[in-house]
Amino acid sequence: MDLTKENIQNLRQDYRSASLSKNDVNANPILQFKKWFKDAVDAQLYEPNVMTLATCDRFGKPSARIVLLKDIDEDGFVFYTNYESKKATDIVENPQAALVFFWPELERQVRIEGMVSKVSEQVSSDYFHSRPIESQIGAMASPQSKLISDRDSLERKVEELTTQYAGQEIPRPLHWGGYLVEPTHIEFWQGRPSRLHDRIVYDFVDGSWIINRLAP
């Protein structure tokens, strides 16, 4: 198909699989998220923990990328990265972020906004050592978001570290670890026919979650 303006404008899908009301949702948005996340896992969706992470630098310039959710607890949502990456630099300058999950097969989306902080070193180390050896080596070898001369230099570094740590526990590099996004705003979106989607939003106000409906 030729990508004409008309072809792109006519790409659309009518959503009809489910509905969502304030009476349907849990009073706690973390528990509501866990319910929807379990639905996505049970539906055997491809990588249901994929999420878009959006950050801004000190000038308000936004940046977004795909990362993987690695834990959900009562405080929020955890992901791991290089502490010297672009996203980490943004977080130092502006410790606020947004997350987006989209599960098209379920016609669902979740938007999350909140404050970001590092998880403890112990939590980061425990997760680091649970990863495949190749991923541990990769985290040590890659100067994430930095310019490199070519791929060969990166692969040589991986080979060197693989030889160096053969048969040994690999120490977690100090430049790698986890972040917690502690939500203050969560929106659950359920696709509906004719673009009249259901949108239920939670806002954390004075220590409590307030639930409202938004117009589609």
C-alpha positions as CSV (number, residue, x, y, z in Angstrom):
1,M,0.0,0.0,0.0
2,D,1.3,3.5,-0.9
3,L,1.5,5.7,2.2
4,T,-0.6,8.6,1.0
5,K,-2.1,11.1,3.3
6,E,-5.6,9.6,2.6
7,N,-4.4,6.1,3.4
8,I,-3.0,7.1,6.7
9,Q,-6.0,9.2,7.6
10,N,-8.3,6.2,6.9
11,L,-6.4,3.8,9.2
12,R,-8.9,3.2,12.0
13,Q,-10.2,0.5,14.3
14,D,-13.6,0.3,16.0
15,Y,-13.2,-0.9,19.6
16,R,-15.9,-3.2,20.9
17,S,-14.4,-5.8,23.3
18,A,-15.3,-4.3,26.7
19,S,-16.5,-1.3,28.8
20,L,-15.2,0.4,31.9
21,S,-17.1,2.3,34.6
22,K,-16.2,3.8,38.0
23,N,-18.1,0.9,39.6
24,D,-15.9,-1.6,37.8
25,V,-12.5,-0.5,39.2
26,N,-10.7,-1.0,42.4
27,A,-10.4,1.9,44.8
28,N,-6.6,1.4,44.7
29,P,-5.2,2.1,41.2
30,I,-2.1,-0.2,41.8
31,L,-4.5,-3.1,42.4
32,Q,-6.5,-2.1,39.4
33,F,-3.3,-2.1,37.3
34,K,-2.3,-5.5,38.6
35,K,-5.7,-6.8,37.5
36,W,-5.3,-5.4,34.0
37,F,-1.7,-6.6,33.8
38,K,-2.8,-10.1,34.8
39,D,-5.4,-10.0,32.1
40,A,-2.6,-9.1,29.6
41,V,-0.4,-11.9,30.9
42,D,-3.2,-14.4,30.9
43,A,-4.0,-13.4,27.3
44,Q,-0.4,-14.4,26.4
45,L,0.3,-11.0,24.8
46,Y,3.8,-10.4,23.5
47,E,5.8,-8.7,26.3
48,P,2.9,-7.2,28.2
49,N,5.4,-5.4,30.4
50,V,6.6,-3.2,27.6
51,M,6.0,0.5,28.4
52,T,6.8,3.9,27.0
53,L,8.8,6.0,29.4
54,A,8.8,9.8,28.9
55,T,11.1,12.2,30.7
56,C,12.1,15.8,30.4
57,D,15.3,17.6,30.9
58,R,15.8,20.8,32.9
59,F,14.6,22.9,29.9
60,G,11.4,20.9,29.6
61,K,12.5,19.1,26.4
62,P,10.8,15.8,26.3
63,S,12.3,12.4,25.4
64,A,10.5,9.0,25.2
65,R,11.6,5.4,24.7
66,I,10.4,1.8,25.3
67,V,11.6,0.1,28.5
68,L,10.4,-2.9,30.4
69,L,8.4,-3.0,33.7
70,K,10.2,-5.2,36.1
71,D,8.2,-4.9,39.3
72,I,5.0,-3.5,40.7
73,D,4.5,-2.9,44.4
74,E,2.4,-0.8,46.6
75,D,4.6,2.2,45.9
76,G,4.7,2.1,42.2
77,F,6.4,0.8,39.0
78,V,10.1,-0.3,38.7
79,F,12.4,-0.4,35.7
80,Y,16.2,-0.7,35.4
81,T,18.7,1.2,33.3
82,N,22.1,2.7,33.1
83,Y,22.4,5.6,35.5
84,E,24.5,7.5,32.9
85,S,21.9,7.2,30.1
86,K,19.8,10.0,28.6
87,K,16.8,9.0,30.7
88,A,18.8,9.0,33.9
89,T,20.3,12.4,33.1
90,D,16.7,13.7,32.6
91,I,15.6,12.2,35.9
92,V,18.4,13.9,37.8
93,E,17.4,17.2,36.3
94,N,13.7,16.7,36.5
95,P,12.5,13.8,38.6
96,Q,9.1,13.4,37.0
97,A,8.1,10.9,34.4
98,A,5.2,9.4,32.5
99,L,4.6,5.8,31.5
100,V,2.2,4.4,28.9
101,F,1.1,0.8,28.5
102,F,-0.8,-0.2,25.4
103,W,-2.4,-3.6,25.0
104,P,-4.1,-3.4,21.6
105,E,-5.4,-7.0,21.7
106,L,-7.4,-6.0,24.8
107,E,-8.2,-2.5,23.5
108,R,-6.7,-1.0,26.7
109,Q,-4.2,1.7,27.6
110,V,-2.8,2.8,31.0
111,R,-1.2,6.2,31.4
112,I,0.8,6.9,34.6
113,E,2.5,10.1,35.8
114,G,4.6,10.4,38.9
115,M,7.8,11.1,40.7
116,V,11.0,9.1,40.1
117,S,13.6,7.9,42.6
118,K,16.3,5.2,42.7
119,V,15.5,1.9,44.3
120,S,17.9,0.7,47.0
121,E,21.3,-0.7,46.0
122,Q,20.3,-4.1,47.4
123,V,17.2,-4.2,45.3
124,S,19.2,-3.3,42.2
125,S,21.9,-5.9,42.9
126,D,19.4,-8.6,43.6
127,Y,17.7,-8.0,40.2
128,F,21.0,-7.6,38.4
129,H,22.2,-11.0,39.5
130,S,18.9,-12.6,38.5
131,R,19.5,-11.5,34.9
132,P,21.1,-13.8,32.3
133,I,24.9,-13.6,32.3
134,E,24.8,-12.1,28.8
135,S,22.6,-9.3,30.0
136,Q,24.9,-8.6,33.0
137,I,27.9,-8.4,30.7
138,G,26.0,-6.2,28.3
139,A,25.2,-3.8,31.2
140,M,28.8,-3.5,32.1
141,A,30.1,-3.2,28.5
142,S,27.7,-0.6,27.1
143,P,28.2,3.2,27.8
144,Q,24.5,3.6,27.1
145,S,23.4,6.7,25.1
146,K,27.1,7.7,24.5
147,L,28.7,8.0,21.1
148,I,30.8,4.9,20.1
149,S,33.1,4.5,17.1
150,D,31.6,1.3,15.9
151,R,29.9,-1.9,16.9
152,D,33.1,-3.9,16.8
153,S,34.5,-2.0,19.8
154,L,31.4,-2.8,21.8
155,E,31.6,-6.5,20.9
156,R,35.3,-6.6,21.8
157,K,34.5,-5.2,25.2
158,V,31.8,-7.9,25.7
159,E,34.3,-10.6,24.8
160,E,36.9,-9.1,27.2
161,L,34.4,-9.0,30.1
162,T,33.1,-12.5,29.3
163,T,36.6,-13.9,29.6
164,Q,37.4,-11.8,32.7
165,Y,34.4,-13.0,34.6
166,A,34.2,-16.6,33.4
167,G,33.1,-18.7,36.3
168,Q,32.8,-15.8,38.6
169,E,29.9,-13.7,40.0
170,I,29.7,-10.5,38.0
171,P,29.6,-7.4,40.2
172,R,26.8,-5.0,39.5
173,P,28.3,-1.9,38.0
174,L,27.7,1.3,40.0
175,H,26.3,3.0,36.9
176,W,23.4,0.5,36.6
177,G,20.3,0.1,38.7
178,G,16.6,0.6,39.2
179,Y,14.1,3.4,39.4
180,L,10.7,3.6,41.0
181,V,8.0,5.7,39.5
182,E,5.6,6.6,42.3
183,P,2.3,7.6,40.7
184,T,0.3,10.6,41.4
185,H,-2.0,10.2,38.4
186,I,-3.2,7.0,36.6
187,E,-5.6,6.8,33.8
188,F,-7.3,3.5,32.6
189,W,-8.5,3.7,29.0
190,Q,-10.9,1.1,27.5
191,G,-11.6,1.4,23.8
192,R,-15.3,1.8,22.8
193,P,-17.2,2.1,19.6
194,S,-17.3,5.4,17.6
195,R,-14.3,6.7,19.6
196,L,-16.5,7.2,22.7
197,H,-13.8,5.5,24.8
198,D,-14.1,4.9,28.6
199,R,-11.5,6.8,30.6
200,I,-11.3,6.4,34.4
201,V,-8.7,8.5,36.1
202,Y,-7.2,8.4,39.6
203,D,-5.5,11.4,41.2
204,F,-3.6,11.3,44.5
205,V,-4.8,14.2,46.5
206,D,-4.1,14.9,50.2
207,G,-3.1,11.3,50.8
208,S,-6.0,9.6,49.1
209,W,-6.9,8.5,45.6
210,I,-9.8,10.4,43.9
211,I,-11.6,8.6,41.0
212,N,-13.3,10.4,38.1
213,R,-14.4,9.8,34.6
214,L,-12.9,11.8,31.7
215,A,-14.6,12.6,28.4
216,P,-13.1,10.5,25.5
